[in-house]
Amino acid sequence: MQIVHQQDNVYTLSFSRGEEVMSVIADHCKKHNITAAHLTGLGAADQLDIAYYNLATKEYERHTIDEEVEVLSLIGNIGAKDDGQIIMHIHGTFGRKDLSVFGGHLFSMQISGAGEIHFTVFDGTINRSFDEATGLNLMCHVPE
């Protein structure tokens, strides 16, 4: 990953062929103590671990995709649980060669061509805590 542009807390990131985006972003957040951020992106990938969250079972239904796809849109945020664990909540929309589109919650994505992400870091922390009703770590307000 290279930072190709920076203005204040807004970064433009470029990922190279073969880089796994989610682990690189997670490592970057840990290294720089980033616990509040928003990201958008696009590019091309050839390996995905993507999922649909089944609210009835409270489990992710994961799918591995091993084919070249266009990354039509990435959008997500970075937060943290009370124990400091970084939580990345990122969804992606992808296009196949036949122009069909699919998407879901992103667990991993390997770049095959370009990987371009705009990353905005905020002060403080986007807090998340476990919600029994959904089985998810949801954003929550922490009183000052």
DSSP file (Angstrom, degrees, kcal/mol; ACC not computed):
  #  RESIDUE AA STRUCTURE BP1 BP2  ACC     N-H-->O    O-->H-N    N-H-->O    O-->H-N    TCO  KAPPA ALPHA  PHI   PSI    X-CA   Y-CA   Z-CA
    1    1 A M              0   0    0      0, 0.0     2,-0.4     0, 0.0    14,-0.2   0.000 360.0 360.0 360.0 135.6    0.0    0.0    0.0
    2    2 A Q  E     -A   14   0A   0     12,-2.5    12,-2.7     3,-0.0     2,-0.8  -0.969 360.0-133.5-122.1 141.1    1.2    3.5   -0.9
    3    3 A I  E     +A   13   0A   0     -2,-0.4    10,-0.2    10,-0.2     3,-0.1  -0.850  28.8 174.9 -87.8 111.6   -0.2    6.8    0.3
    4    4 A V  E     +     0   0A   0      8,-2.5     2,-0.3    -2,-0.8     9,-0.2   0.627  65.0  13.3 -96.5 -15.3   -0.3    8.7   -3.0
    5    5 A H  E     -A   12   0A   0      7,-1.2     7,-2.6    -3,-0.1     2,-0.4  -0.962  61.1-178.1-158.0 142.6   -2.0   11.8   -1.6
    6    6 A Q  E     +A   11   0A   0     -2,-0.3     2,-0.4     5,-0.2     5,-0.2  -0.986   7.8 172.5-144.2 134.0   -2.7   13.2    1.9
    7    7 A Q  E >  S-A   10   0A   0      3,-2.4     3,-2.1    -2,-0.4     2,-0.2  -0.921  70.8 -52.4-139.1 113.8   -4.5   16.4    3.0
    8    8 A D  T 3  S-     0   0    0     -2,-0.4    -1,-0.0     1,-0.3     0, 0.0  -0.413 124.0 -17.6  55.1-120.8   -5.0   16.7    6.7
    9    9 A N  T 3  S+     0   0    0     -2,-0.2   112,-2.9    -3,-0.1     2,-0.5   0.119 116.1  99.4-101.5  20.7   -6.7   13.4    7.8
   10   10 A V  E <   -AB   7 120A   0     -3,-2.1    -3,-2.4   110,-0.2     2,-0.4  -0.938  52.1-174.5-111.7 125.4   -7.8   12.4    4.3
   11   11 A Y  E     -AB   6 119A   0    108,-3.1   108,-2.9    -2,-0.5     2,-0.6  -0.908  21.8-150.4-120.9 143.7   -5.6    9.8    2.4
   12   12 A T  E     -AB   5 118A   0     -7,-2.6    -8,-2.5    -2,-0.4    -7,-1.2  -0.977  26.2-164.2-108.7 121.0   -5.7    8.4   -1.1
   13   13 A L  E     -AB   3 117A   0    104,-3.5   104,-2.3    -2,-0.6     2,-0.5  -0.839  10.7-159.1-111.5 141.5   -4.3    4.9   -1.0
   14   14 A S  E     -AB   2 116A   0    -12,-2.7   -12,-2.5    -2,-0.4     2,-0.4  -0.981   7.4-159.8-120.8 129.1   -3.0    2.7   -3.8
   15   15 A F  E     - B   0 115A   0    100,-3.0   100,-0.7    -2,-0.5     2,-0.2  -0.854  12.8-134.3-108.3 143.3   -2.8   -1.0   -3.5
   16   16 A S    >   -     0   0    0     -2,-0.4     3,-2.2     1,-0.1    95,-0.3  -0.512  38.1 -75.3 -93.8 161.4   -0.6   -3.2   -5.8
   17   17 A R  T 3  S+     0   0    0      1,-0.3    95,-0.2    -2,-0.2    -1,-0.1  -0.280 119.6  21.8 -51.8 131.9   -1.4   -6.5   -7.5
   18   18 A G  T 3  S+     0   0    0     93,-3.5    -1,-0.3     1,-0.3     2,-0.2   0.229  88.8 131.5  92.6 -14.0   -1.4   -9.3   -5.0
   19   19 A E    <   -     0   0    0     -3,-2.2    92,-2.6    91,-0.1     2,-0.8  -0.508  55.6-135.4 -75.0 140.7   -2.0   -7.2   -1.9
   20   20 A E  B  >  -C  110   0A   0     90,-0.2     4,-1.7    -2,-0.2    90,-0.2  -0.866  17.2-158.2 -96.6 110.0   -4.7   -8.3    0.4
   21   21 A V  H  > S+     0   0    0     88,-2.6     4,-2.6    -2,-0.8     5,-0.2   0.874  80.6  52.7 -61.8 -47.9   -6.6   -5.1    1.3
   22   22 A M  H  > S+     0   0    0     87,-0.3     4,-2.5     1,-0.2    -1,-0.2   0.903 111.7  44.8 -62.8 -43.6   -8.3   -6.0    4.5
   23   23 A S  H  > S+     0   0    0      2,-0.2     4,-2.5     1,-0.2    -1,-0.2   0.880 113.1  51.5 -68.9 -36.4   -5.2   -7.2    6.4
   24   24 A V  H  X S+     0   0    0     -4,-1.7     4,-2.3     2,-0.2    -2,-0.2   0.925 112.6  45.4 -65.2 -44.0   -3.2   -4.2    5.1
   25   25 A I  H  X S+     0   0    0     -4,-2.6     4,-2.6     2,-0.2    -2,-0.2   0.921 113.0  50.8 -64.9 -43.3   -5.8   -1.8    6.3
   26   26 A A  H  X S+     0   0    0     -4,-2.5     4,-2.3    -5,-0.2    -2,-0.2   0.927 111.9  47.0 -59.9 -45.6   -6.1   -3.6    9.7
   27   27 A D  H  X S+     0   0    0     -4,-2.5     4,-2.7     1,-0.2    -1,-0.2   0.904 111.7  51.2 -62.6 -41.6   -2.3   -3.5   10.2
   28   28 A H  H  X S+     0   0    0     -4,-2.3     4,-2.0     2,-0.2    -2,-0.2   0.913 110.5  48.7 -62.1 -43.5   -2.2    0.2    9.3
   29   29 A C  H  <>S+     0   0    0     -4,-2.6     5,-2.6     2,-0.2     4,-0.4   0.910 113.5  46.5 -64.5 -42.3   -5.0    1.0   11.8
   30   30 A K  H ><5S+     0   0    0     -4,-2.3     3,-0.9     3,-0.2    -2,-0.2   0.931 112.6  49.9 -64.4 -45.5   -3.2   -0.9   14.5
   31   31 A K  H 3<5S+     0   0    0     -4,-2.7    -1,-0.2     1,-0.2    -2,-0.2   0.855 120.9  34.4 -62.1 -36.9    0.1    0.6   13.8
   32   32 A H  T 3<5S-     0   0    0     -4,-2.0    -1,-0.2    -5,-0.2    -2,-0.2   0.242 108.2-118.3-106.2  11.7   -1.3    4.2   13.8
   33   33 A N  T < 5 +     0   0    0     -3,-0.9     2,-0.6    -4,-0.4    -3,-0.2   0.893  50.0 170.4  53.9  45.8   -3.9    3.7   16.5
   34   34 A I      < +     0   0    0     -5,-2.6    -1,-0.2    -6,-0.2     3,-0.1  -0.803  14.0 157.2 -91.4 118.5   -6.8    4.5   14.1
   35   35 A T  B     +k  125   0B   0     -2,-0.6    91,-2.6    89,-0.5     2,-0.3   0.190  64.3  48.8-126.3  12.9  -10.2    3.7   15.8
   36   36 A A  S    S+     0   0    0     89,-0.3    86,-3.0    86,-0.2     2,-0.3  -0.827  70.1 128.7-154.1 112.9  -12.4    6.0   13.7
   37   37 A A  E     -ED  78 121A   0     41,-1.5    41,-2.4    -2,-0.3     2,-0.3  -0.988  36.8-146.4-159.6 162.3  -12.4    6.1    9.9
   38   38 A H  E     -ED  77 120A   0     82,-2.3    82,-3.0    -2,-0.3     2,-0.3  -0.978  20.9-172.1-131.4 144.4  -14.5    6.0    6.8
   39   39 A L  E     -ED  76 119A   0     37,-2.4    37,-2.0    -2,-0.3     2,-0.3  -0.988  14.4-178.8-141.1 152.0  -13.4    4.5    3.4
   40   40 A T  E     +ED  75 118A   0     78,-2.0    78,-2.8    -2,-0.3     2,-0.3  -0.955  20.9 157.2-136.6 156.5  -14.6    4.2   -0.1
   41   41 A G  E     -ED  74 117A   0     33,-1.6    33,-1.8    -2,-0.3     2,-0.3  -0.991  22.1-167.3-168.1 175.0  -12.8    2.5   -3.0
   42   42 A L  E     + D   0 116A   0     74,-2.0    74,-2.6    -2,-0.3     2,-0.3  -0.930  31.3 104.9-158.9 175.5  -12.7    0.8   -6.4
   43   43 A G  E     -ED  71 115A   0     28,-1.7    28,-2.9    -2,-0.3     2,-0.3  -0.997  62.9 -56.4 149.3-141.3  -10.4   -1.3   -8.5
   44   44 A A  E     -E   70   0A   0     70,-2.8    68,-1.9    -2,-0.3    69,-1.0  -0.996  41.8-177.6-145.9 142.8  -10.0   -4.9   -9.6
   45   45 A A  E     -ED  69 111A   0     24,-2.4    24,-2.9    -2,-0.3    66,-0.2  -0.935  21.6-168.4-139.1 159.8   -9.7   -8.1   -7.6
   46   46 A D  E    S+     0   0A   0     64,-2.0     2,-0.3    -2,-0.3    21,-0.1   0.405  78.9  44.3-129.3  -1.8   -9.2  -11.8   -8.2
   47   47 A Q  E     + D   0 110A   0     63,-0.9    63,-2.7    19,-0.2     2,-0.4  -0.965  63.6 172.9-143.9 128.4   -9.8  -13.4   -4.8
   48   48 A L  E     -FD  65 109A   0     17,-2.4    17,-2.5    -2,-0.3     2,-0.5  -0.981  25.4-163.1-133.4 145.1  -12.6  -12.5   -2.4
   49   49 A D  E     +FD  64 108A   0     59,-2.4    58,-3.2    -2,-0.4    59,-1.6  -0.953  37.0 163.4-119.6 107.0  -14.0  -13.8    0.9
   50   50 A I  E     -FD  63 106A   0     13,-2.6    13,-3.1    -2,-0.5     2,-0.3  -0.870  14.5-168.4-130.2 154.3  -17.4  -12.2    1.0
   51   51 A A  E     -FD  62 105A   0     54,-2.2    54,-2.7    -2,-0.3     2,-0.4  -0.956  24.0-138.4-147.2 160.6  -20.6  -12.9    3.0
   52   52 A Y  E     -F   61   0A   0      9,-1.5     9,-3.4    -2,-0.3     2,-0.7  -0.974  31.4-130.5-112.9 132.7  -24.2  -12.4    3.6
   53   53 A Y  E     -F   60   0A   0     -2,-0.4     2,-0.9     7,-0.2     7,-0.2  -0.777  14.2-151.8 -89.6 119.3  -25.3  -12.0    7.2
   54   54 A N  E  >> -F   59   0A   0      5,-2.8     4,-1.8    -2,-0.7     5,-1.3  -0.798   6.4-166.7 -91.3 105.9  -28.2  -14.2    8.1
   55   55 A L  T  45S+     0   0    0     -2,-0.9    -1,-0.2     1,-0.2     5,-0.0   0.819  84.4  58.4 -64.2 -32.3  -30.1  -12.5   10.9
   56   56 A A  T  45S+     0   0    0      1,-0.2    -1,-0.2    -3,-0.1    -2,-0.0   0.901 119.7  27.6 -65.6 -41.0  -32.1  -15.6   11.7
   57   57 A T  T  45S-     0   0    0     -3,-0.3    -2,-0.2     2,-0.2    -1,-0.2   0.575 100.1-132.5 -95.2 -11.5  -29.0  -17.7   12.4
   58   58 A K  T  <5 +     0   0    0     -4,-1.8     2,-0.3     1,-0.2    -3,-0.2   0.882  68.5 115.4  57.5  41.1  -26.8  -14.8   13.5
   59   59 A E  E   < -F   54   0A   0     -5,-1.3    -5,-2.8    -7,-0.0     2,-0.4  -0.983  69.7-116.0-138.2 149.7  -24.1  -16.1   11.2
   60   60 A Y  E     -F   53   0A   0     -2,-0.3     2,-0.9    -7,-0.2    -7,-0.2  -0.703  20.2-144.3 -80.5 133.6  -22.2  -14.9    8.1
   61   61 A E  E     -F   52   0A   0     -9,-3.4    -9,-1.5    -2,-0.4     2,-0.2  -0.857  29.3-155.7 -97.7  99.0  -22.8  -17.1    5.1
   62   62 A R  E     -F   51   0A   0     -2,-0.9     2,-0.4   -11,-0.2   -11,-0.2  -0.470  15.5-170.7 -87.8 147.9  -19.3  -16.9    3.5
   63   63 A H  E     -F   50   0A   0    -13,-3.1   -13,-2.6    -2,-0.2     2,-0.5  -1.000  14.5-144.6-136.1 134.1  -18.4  -17.4   -0.1
   64   64 A T  E     -F   49   0A   0     -2,-0.4     2,-0.5   -15,-0.2   -15,-0.2  -0.876  14.9-164.8 -97.8 128.2  -15.0  -17.6   -1.7
   65   65 A I  E     -F   48   0A   0    -17,-2.5   -17,-2.4    -2,-0.5     2,-0.5  -0.965  10.3-179.6-116.1 118.9  -14.7  -16.0   -5.1
   66   66 A D        +     0   0    0     -2,-0.5     2,-0.3   -19,-0.2   -19,-0.2  -0.675  48.5  90.2-117.8  74.2  -11.7  -16.9   -7.2
   67   67 A E  S    S-     0   0    0     -2,-0.5     2,-0.4   -21,-0.1   -22,-0.1  -0.976  83.2 -87.5-157.8 157.8  -12.2  -15.0  -10.5
   68   68 A E        +     0   0    0     -2,-0.3    29,-0.3   -22,-0.1     2,-0.3  -0.573  53.9 168.0 -73.6 128.5  -11.3  -11.6  -11.8
   69   69 A V  E     -E   45   0A   0    -24,-2.9   -24,-2.4    -2,-0.4     2,-0.4  -0.954  37.1-114.2-136.8 155.0  -13.9   -9.0  -11.0
   70   70 A E  E     -EG  44  95A   0     25,-2.5    25,-2.3    -2,-0.3     2,-1.1  -0.760  25.5-133.2 -83.9 135.2  -14.2   -5.3  -11.1
   71   71 A V  E     +EG  43  94A   0    -28,-2.9   -28,-1.7    -2,-0.4    23,-0.2  -0.797  29.7 177.7 -87.5  99.6  -14.5   -3.6   -7.7
   72   72 A L  E     -     0   0A   0     21,-1.5     2,-0.3    -2,-1.1    22,-0.2   0.860  62.8  -7.2 -74.8 -36.3  -17.4   -1.3   -8.5
   73   73 A S  E     - G   0  93A   0     20,-1.7    20,-2.6    -3,-0.2     2,-0.4  -0.919  51.9-171.8-163.6 133.7  -17.7    0.1   -5.0
   74   74 A L  E     +EG  41  92A   0    -33,-1.8   -33,-1.6    -2,-0.3     2,-0.3  -0.979  17.0 168.7-118.9 140.7  -16.2   -0.4   -1.5
   75   75 A I  E     +EG  40  91A   0     16,-2.1    16,-2.7    -2,-0.4     2,-0.3  -0.977  15.8 116.2-149.6 140.1  -17.7    1.5    1.4
   76   76 A G  E     -EG  39  90A   0    -37,-2.0   -37,-2.4    -2,-0.3     2,-0.3  -0.990  40.0-117.2-178.1-175.0  -17.1    1.0    5.1
   77   77 A N  E     -EG  38  89A   0     12,-2.0    12,-2.7    -2,-0.3     2,-0.4  -0.954  13.4-133.3-144.7 162.5  -15.9    2.3    8.5
   78   78 A I  E     +EG  37  88A   0    -41,-2.4   -41,-1.5    -2,-0.3    48,-0.3  -0.965  36.0 148.3-118.1 133.0  -13.4    1.5   11.1
   79   79 A G  E     - G   0  87A   0      8,-2.5     8,-2.7    -2,-0.4     2,-0.3  -0.753  30.6-126.0-143.9-167.7  -14.3    1.4   14.8
   80   80 A A  E     -hG 127  86A   0     46,-2.4    48,-1.9     6,-0.3     6,-0.2  -0.998  11.1-125.8-150.6 150.1  -13.3   -0.4   18.0
   81   81 A K  E >   -h  128   0A   0      4,-2.2     3,-2.3    -2,-0.3    48,-0.1  -0.372  46.0 -93.3 -83.3 171.5  -14.8   -2.4   20.8
   82   82 A D  T 3  S+     0   0    0     46,-0.5    47,-0.1     1,-0.3    -1,-0.1   0.818 126.8  57.4 -55.9 -32.9  -14.3   -1.5   24.5
   83   83 A D  T 3  S-     0   0    0      2,-0.1    -1,-0.3     1,-0.1     0, 0.0   0.426 122.2-106.0 -81.2   2.6  -11.2   -3.8   24.6
   84   84 A G    <   +     0   0    0     -3,-2.3     2,-0.2     1,-0.3    -2,-0.1   0.352  67.4 152.1  91.9  -6.2   -9.6   -1.9   21.8
   85   85 A Q        -     0   0    0      1,-0.1    -4,-2.2    -5,-0.1    -1,-0.3  -0.413  47.7-122.0 -62.2 126.6  -10.2   -4.6   19.1
   86   86 A I  E     -G   80   0A   0     -6,-0.2     2,-0.5    -2,-0.2    -6,-0.3  -0.514  24.4-159.9 -70.3 132.8  -10.4   -2.9   15.7
   87   87 A I  E     -G   79   0A   0     -8,-2.7    -8,-2.5    -2,-0.2     2,-0.6  -0.974   3.4-165.7-117.4 119.5  -13.7   -3.6   13.9
   88   88 A M  E     -G   78   0A   0     -2,-0.5     2,-0.7   -10,-0.2   -10,-0.2  -0.923   3.3-172.9-105.0 120.3  -13.7   -3.1   10.1
   89   89 A H  E     +G   77   0A   0    -12,-2.7   -12,-2.0    -2,-0.6     2,-0.4  -0.881  21.7 158.6-114.7  98.2  -17.2   -3.0    8.7
   90   90 A I  E     -G   76   0A   0     -2,-0.7    16,-3.1    16,-0.4     2,-0.3  -0.977  21.2-168.3-129.7 130.9  -16.7   -2.9    4.9
   91   91 A H  E     -GI  75 105A   0    -16,-2.7   -16,-2.1    -2,-0.4     2,-0.3  -0.863   9.2-161.5-113.5 151.6  -19.2   -3.9    2.1
   92   92 A G  E     -GI  74 104A   0     12,-2.5    12,-1.9    -2,-0.3     2,-0.4  -0.976  13.7-154.8-134.8 149.2  -18.3   -4.4   -1.5
   93   93 A T  E     -GI  73 103A   0    -20,-2.6   -20,-1.7    -2,-0.3   -21,-1.5  -0.989  23.6-170.5-119.3 131.8  -20.1   -4.4   -4.9
   94   94 A F  E     -GI  71 102A   0      8,-3.5     8,-2.2    -2,-0.4     2,-0.4  -0.918  13.8-145.9-130.4 148.0  -18.4   -6.4   -7.6
   95   95 A G  E     -GI  70 101A   0    -25,-2.3   -25,-2.5    -2,-0.3     6,-0.2  -0.943  12.1-148.1-118.0 134.1  -18.9   -6.9  -11.4
   96   96 A R    >   -     0   0    0      4,-2.9     3,-2.1    -2,-0.4   -27,-0.1  -0.429  35.0 -99.3 -90.6 169.5  -18.3  -10.0  -13.4
   97   97 A K  T 3  S+     0   0    0    -29,-0.3    -1,-0.1     1,-0.3   -28,-0.1   0.820 125.2  56.0 -57.0 -34.1  -17.1  -10.3  -17.0
   98   98 A D  T 3  S-     0   0    0      2,-0.1    -1,-0.3     1,-0.1     3,-0.1   0.350 121.0-110.8 -82.3   7.9  -20.7  -10.9  -18.1
   99   99 A L  S <  S+     0   0    0     -3,-2.1     2,-0.1     1,-0.3    -2,-0.1   0.514  71.8 141.4  73.6   9.8  -21.7   -7.6  -16.3
  100  100 A S        -     0   0    0     -5,-0.0    -4,-2.9     1,-0.0     2,-0.4  -0.495  40.4-143.2 -75.2 155.1  -23.6   -9.3  -13.5
  101  101 A V  E     +I   95   0A   0     -6,-0.2     2,-0.3    -2,-0.1    -6,-0.2  -0.929  24.2 165.7-125.7 142.9  -23.2   -7.7  -10.1
  102  102 A F  E     +I   94   0A   0     -8,-2.2    -8,-3.5    -2,-0.4     2,-0.3  -0.946   6.7 166.1-146.1 166.4  -23.0   -9.2   -6.6
  103  103 A G  E     +I   93   0A   0     -2,-0.3     2,-0.3   -10,-0.2   -10,-0.2  -0.984   6.6 139.7-168.7 176.5  -21.9   -7.9   -3.2
  104  104 A G  E     -I   92   0A   0    -12,-1.9   -12,-2.5    -2,-0.3     2,-0.3  -0.986  58.3 -24.8 165.8-166.5  -21.8   -8.3    0.5
  105  105 A H  E     -ID  91  51A   0    -54,-2.7   -54,-2.2    -2,-0.3     2,-0.5  -0.582  63.6-132.9 -74.7 130.1  -19.8   -8.0    3.7
  106  106 A L  E     + D   0  50A   0    -16,-3.1   -16,-0.4    -2,-0.3   -56,-0.2  -0.751  36.0 164.0 -96.2 126.1  -16.1   -8.2    2.9
  107  107 A F  E    S-     0   0A   0    -58,-3.2     2,-0.3    -2,-0.5   -57,-0.2   0.733  74.6  -4.8-102.1 -37.5  -13.7  -10.4    4.9
  108  108 A S  E     - D   0  49A   0    -59,-1.6   -59,-2.4   -86,-0.1    -1,-0.4  -0.991  55.9-175.7-155.5 154.8  -10.8  -10.3    2.4
  109  109 A M  E     - D   0  48A   0     -2,-0.3   -88,-2.6   -61,-0.2     2,-0.5  -0.912  11.6-154.6-154.9 121.7  -10.0   -9.1   -1.1
  110  110 A Q  E     -CD  20  47A   0    -63,-2.7   -64,-2.0    -2,-0.3   -63,-0.9  -0.867  24.5-124.8-100.8 129.6   -6.8   -9.6   -3.1
  111  111 A I  E     + D   0  45A   0    -92,-2.6   -93,-3.5    -2,-0.5   -66,-0.3  -0.495  27.5 177.1 -74.0 135.7   -6.0   -6.9   -5.7
  112  112 A S  E    S-     0   0A   0    -68,-1.9   -67,-0.2     2,-0.3   -95,-0.1   0.623  77.2 -13.6-108.4 -22.9   -5.5   -8.1   -9.3
  113  113 A G  E    S+     0   0A   0    -69,-1.0     2,-0.3     1,-0.4   -96,-0.1   0.158 122.3   5.4-138.9 -99.2   -5.0   -4.8  -11.0
  114  114 A A  E     -     0   0A   0    -98,-0.1   -70,-2.8   -97,-0.0    -1,-0.4  -0.727  48.6-174.4 -98.5 148.6   -5.7   -1.4   -9.4
  115  115 A G  E     +BD  15  43A   0   -100,-0.7  -100,-3.0    -2,-0.3     2,-0.5  -0.883  11.2 175.4-140.1 109.0   -6.8   -0.9   -5.8
  116  116 A E  E     +BD  14  42A   0    -74,-2.6   -74,-2.0    -2,-0.3     2,-0.4  -0.960   2.2 175.7-124.2 119.1   -7.7    2.7   -5.0
  117  117 A I  E     -BD  13  41A   0   -104,-2.3  -104,-3.5    -2,-0.5     2,-0.5  -0.976  23.2-150.4-129.1 134.1   -9.1    3.7   -1.6
  118  118 A H  E     -BD  12  40A   0    -78,-2.8   -78,-2.0    -2,-0.4     2,-0.5  -0.916  23.3-169.7 -99.9 125.5  -10.0    7.1   -0.1
  119  119 A F  E     -BD  11  39A   0   -108,-2.9  -108,-3.1    -2,-0.5     2,-0.5  -0.968   9.3-168.4-127.5 116.9   -9.5    6.8    3.6
  120  120 A T  E     -BD  10  38A   0    -82,-3.0   -82,-2.3    -2,-0.5     2,-0.4  -0.932   9.4-155.5-111.0 123.1  -10.7    9.5    6.1
  121  121 A V  E     - D   0  37A   0   -112,-2.9     2,-0.3    -2,-0.5   -84,-0.3  -0.816   8.7-161.1-100.0 134.4   -9.5    9.3    9.7
  122  122 A F        -     0   0    0    -86,-3.0   -87,-0.3    -2,-0.4   -86,-0.2  -0.766  24.6-103.1-109.9 157.0  -11.5   10.9   12.5
  123  123 A D  S    S+     0   0    0     -2,-0.3     2,-0.1   -89,-0.1    -1,-0.1  -0.417  86.1   8.7 -69.3 153.8  -10.5   11.9   16.0
  124  124 A G  S    S-     0   0    0     -2,-0.1   -89,-0.5     2,-0.0     2,-0.4  -0.366  98.6 -56.4  79.1-152.8  -11.6    9.7   18.8
  125  125 A T  B     -k   35   0B   0     -2,-0.1     2,-0.9   -91,-0.1   -89,-0.3  -0.990  24.7-136.9-135.0 137.2  -13.2    6.3   18.4
  126  126 A I        -     0   0    0    -91,-2.6   -46,-2.4    -2,-0.4     2,-0.2  -0.866  42.1-142.1 -86.8 107.0  -16.3    4.9   16.6
  127  127 A N  E     -h   80   0A   0     -2,-0.9    13,-2.2    13,-0.4     2,-0.4  -0.461  22.1-174.9 -79.7 142.0  -17.4    2.7   19.5
  128  128 A R  E     +hJ  81 139A   0    -48,-1.9   -46,-0.5    11,-0.3     2,-0.3  -0.988   3.5 178.9-133.3 144.6  -19.0   -0.7   18.9
  129  129 A S  E     - J   0 138A   0      9,-2.4     9,-2.1    -2,-0.4     2,-0.2  -0.982  38.4 -89.2-143.0 156.8  -20.5   -3.2   21.3
  130  130 A F  E     - J   0 137A   0     -2,-0.3     2,-0.6     7,-0.3     7,-0.2  -0.417  34.0-154.9 -69.2 133.4  -22.1   -6.6   21.0
  131  131 A D  E  >> - J   0 136A   0      5,-2.7     4,-2.8    -2,-0.2     5,-0.7  -0.947   4.8-158.1-111.7 115.3  -25.8   -6.6   20.4
  132  132 A E  T  45S+     0   0    0     -2,-0.6    -1,-0.1     1,-0.2    -2,-0.0   0.872  89.2  58.9 -59.2 -40.1  -27.6   -9.8   21.6
  133  133 A A  T  45S+     0   0    0      1,-0.2    -1,-0.2     2,-0.1   -75,-0.0   0.854 122.7  20.9 -62.6 -36.5  -30.6   -9.2   19.3
  134  134 A T  T  45S-     0   0    0     -3,-0.4    -1,-0.2     2,-0.2    -2,-0.2   0.677  94.5-128.2-105.1 -22.2  -28.6   -9.2   16.1
  135  135 A G  T  <5S+     0   0    0     -4,-2.8     2,-0.3     1,-0.3    -3,-0.2   0.657  71.1 117.8  79.0  16.2  -25.4  -11.0   17.1
  136  136 A L  E   <S-J  131   0A   0     -5,-0.7    -5,-2.7    -7,-0.1     2,-1.0  -0.778  75.2-115.5-115.8 157.3  -23.4   -8.1   15.7
  137  137 A N  E     -J  130   0A   0     -2,-0.3    -7,-0.3    -7,-0.2     2,-0.2  -0.817  48.6-169.5 -87.6  99.7  -21.0   -5.5   17.1
  138  138 A L  E     -J  129   0A   0     -9,-2.1    -9,-2.4    -2,-1.0     2,-0.0  -0.564  27.9 -94.9 -95.7 154.9  -23.0   -2.4   16.5
  139  139 A M  E     -J  128   0A   0    -11,-0.2     2,-0.3    -2,-0.2   -11,-0.3  -0.368  50.9-178.7 -60.3 144.0  -22.1    1.2   16.7
  140  140 A C        -     0   0    0    -13,-2.2   -13,-0.4    -3,-0.1     2,-0.4  -0.990  29.2-111.9-147.6 154.8  -23.0    2.7   20.1
  141  141 A H        -     0   0    0     -2,-0.3   -15,-0.0   -15,-0.1   -13,-0.0  -0.712  23.7-157.8 -86.0 134.2  -22.9    6.0   21.9
  142  142 A V        -     0   0    0     -2,-0.4   -15,-0.0   -15,-0.0    -2,-0.0  -0.961  22.1-125.0-112.1 117.1  -20.5    6.1   24.8
  143  143 A P              0   0    0      0, 0.0     0, 0.0     0, 0.0     0, 0.0  -0.266 360.0 360.0 -60.0 144.9  -21.4    8.9   27.3
  144  144 A E              0   0    0      0, 0.0    -2,-0.0     0, 0.0     0, 0.0   0.468 360.0 360.0 -78.7 360.0  -18.7   11.4   28.0
